[in-house]
Structures are given as C-alpha cells and as structure tokens.
Amino acid sequence: MIKSFRHKGLKKFYTTGSKAGIQARHAPKLRRILGLLGAATKAEDVNLPGFRLHTLTGKQKGFYSVWINGNWRVIFRFTGEDVELVDYLDYH
C-alpha cells in the first residue's frame, strides 16, 4: 500500500485522476506504476518488462526507481510491506 508521496501532483493524480502537476503523456504509464505500487508488498512486485526497476545509491540509497520515459522516473522506498515517499522526477 502507498503510505506517502513526495510529489504533490503525483499524489493528486493517484487520488483524483487529475493530470495537473504531471505530464499528461505520462499518465497511462503512471497509472500502471501507481496501481502496482498500491498492491506491491516487495520491490520485485514492480519489476515488469519496460519498467527497468533498479536500486538507487548515494543520497537516494534505499530507494528504487522505475522508468517512465526519457529521463523521467518514479522513485520510492519500502518500509516493511508498504511504499512511501513516492516521487516523480526528471532524474538526470
């Protein structure tokens, strides 16, 4: 279950479907990613073809990243079986 978001626009998209605050062209993939994160109990549950799941290092150590498009990513971390601090960002 998703417990918290860092990105306000992504939270709004998840709770209301509003595309304000996200790139509209990313909405279909974001919907799939957030649906998976809502049901996931471990990172491997989000490891689907085309999502390029990987762990992060440095300041983001402990977080996972999935690819959306180009440099855009959704990053998150697990606390137990819950997902928290979900963020949507241009990673590079």
Sine and cosine of phi, psi and omega as CSV:
sin_phi,cos_phi,sin_psi,cos_psi,sin_omega,cos_omega
0.00,0.00,0.62,-0.79,0.05,-1.00
-0.99,0.15,0.84,-0.54,-0.02,-1.00
-0.99,-0.12,-0.55,0.84,-0.05,-1.00
-0.41,-0.91,0.37,-0.93,0.03,-1.00
-0.83,-0.56,0.55,-0.84,0.20,-0.98
-1.00,-0.02,-0.58,0.81,-0.10,-0.99
-1.00,-0.06,0.90,-0.43,-0.07,-1.00
-0.90,0.43,-0.63,0.77,0.01,-1.00
-0.91,0.42,-0.60,0.80,0.03,-1.00
-0.93,0.36,-0.63,0.77,0.05,-1.00
-0.89,0.46,-0.69,0.72,0.02,-1.00
-0.89,0.46,-0.66,0.75,0.05,-1.00
-0.87,0.49,-0.69,0.72,-0.02,-1.00
-0.91,0.42,-0.66,0.75,-0.09,-1.00
-1.00,0.05,-0.51,0.86,-0.08,-1.00
-0.85,-0.53,-0.28,0.96,-0.07,-1.00
1.00,0.04,-0.02,1.00,0.00,-1.00
-0.92,0.38,0.72,-0.69,0.02,-1.00
-1.00,-0.03,0.02,1.00,0.08,-1.00
-0.91,0.43,0.80,-0.60,0.02,-1.00
0.99,-0.15,-0.11,0.99,0.10,-0.99
-0.76,-0.65,0.25,-0.97,0.10,-0.99
-0.98,0.18,0.84,-0.54,-0.08,-1.00
-0.83,0.56,-0.56,0.83,-0.01,-1.00
-0.93,0.38,-0.32,0.95,0.03,-1.00
-1.00,0.05,-0.17,0.98,-0.12,-0.99
-0.81,0.59,-0.74,0.67,-0.03,-1.00
-0.87,0.50,-0.70,0.71,-0.01,-1.00
-0.95,0.32,-0.63,0.78,0.05,-1.00
-0.87,0.49,-0.63,0.78,0.02,-1.00
-0.88,0.48,-0.68,0.73,0.03,-1.00
-0.91,0.41,-0.71,0.70,-0.02,-1.00
-0.88,0.47,-0.74,0.67,-0.02,-1.00
-0.91,0.41,-0.57,0.82,0.08,-1.00
-0.89,0.46,-0.68,0.73,0.05,-1.00
-0.91,0.42,-0.69,0.72,0.00,-1.00
-0.89,0.45,-0.58,0.81,0.02,-1.00
-0.90,0.43,-0.47,0.88,-0.03,-1.00
-0.98,-0.22,-0.23,0.97,-0.11,-0.99
-0.95,0.33,0.55,-0.84,0.11,-0.99
-0.87,-0.48,-0.13,0.99,0.05,-1.00
-0.41,-0.91,0.36,-0.93,-0.09,-1.00
-0.85,0.53,-0.60,0.80,-0.04,-1.00
-0.87,0.49,-0.37,0.93,0.04,-1.00
-0.91,0.41,-0.31,0.95,-0.03,-1.00
-0.97,-0.24,0.04,1.00,-0.08,-1.00
-1.00,0.06,0.96,0.27,0.01,-1.00
-0.98,-0.22,0.42,-0.91,0.06,-1.00
-0.83,0.56,0.70,-0.71,0.01,-1.00
1.00,0.02,-0.16,0.99,0.01,-1.00
-1.00,-0.05,-0.34,0.94,0.06,-1.00
0.79,0.62,0.75,0.66,0.02,-1.00
-0.86,0.52,0.74,-0.67,0.11,-0.99
-0.41,-0.91,0.36,-0.93,0.04,-1.00
-0.99,0.10,0.45,-0.89,0.01,-1.00
-0.97,-0.25,0.32,-0.95,0.00,-1.00
-0.79,-0.61,-0.04,-1.00,0.04,-1.00
0.93,0.37,-0.70,-0.71,-0.03,-1.00
-0.89,0.45,-0.39,0.92,-0.03,-1.00
-0.98,-0.18,0.27,0.96,-0.01,-1.00
-0.82,0.57,0.69,-0.72,-0.05,-1.00
0.99,-0.12,-0.19,0.98,0.02,-1.00
-0.99,-0.14,0.39,-0.92,0.12,-0.99
-0.92,-0.40,0.40,-0.92,0.01,-1.00
-0.76,-0.65,0.64,-0.77,0.17,-0.99
-0.81,-0.59,0.58,-0.82,-0.08,-1.00
-0.99,0.12,0.67,-0.74,0.11,-0.99
-0.96,-0.28,-0.89,0.46,-0.06,-1.00
-0.19,-0.98,0.69,-0.73,0.01,-1.00
0.82,0.57,-0.84,-0.54,0.02,-1.00
-1.00,-0.03,0.01,1.00,-0.08,-1.00
-0.99,0.16,0.71,-0.70,-0.03,-1.00
-0.68,-0.73,0.37,-0.93,0.28,-0.96
-0.93,-0.36,0.80,-0.60,0.05,-1.00
-0.89,-0.46,0.44,-0.90,-0.08,-1.00
-0.25,-0.97,0.20,-0.98,0.13,-0.99
-0.66,-0.75,0.37,-0.93,0.04,-1.00
-0.98,-0.18,0.65,-0.76,0.20,-0.98
-0.83,-0.56,0.97,-0.24,-0.15,-0.99
0.91,0.41,-0.83,-0.56,0.02,-1.00
-0.98,-0.22,0.20,0.98,-0.02,-1.00
-0.95,-0.32,0.47,-0.88,0.03,-1.00
-0.98,-0.20,0.67,-0.74,0.02,-1.00
-0.63,-0.78,0.26,-0.96,0.06,-1.00
0.82,0.58,0.71,0.70,0.00,-1.00
-0.94,0.33,0.79,-0.61,-0.05,-1.00
-0.76,-0.65,0.44,-0.90,0.00,-1.00
-0.81,-0.58,0.89,-0.46,-0.12,-0.99
-0.47,-0.88,0.37,-0.93,0.15,-0.99
-1.00,0.08,0.97,-0.24,-0.27,-0.96
-0.95,0.31,-0.45,0.90,-0.05,-1.00
-0.85,-0.53,0.00,0.00,0.00,0.00
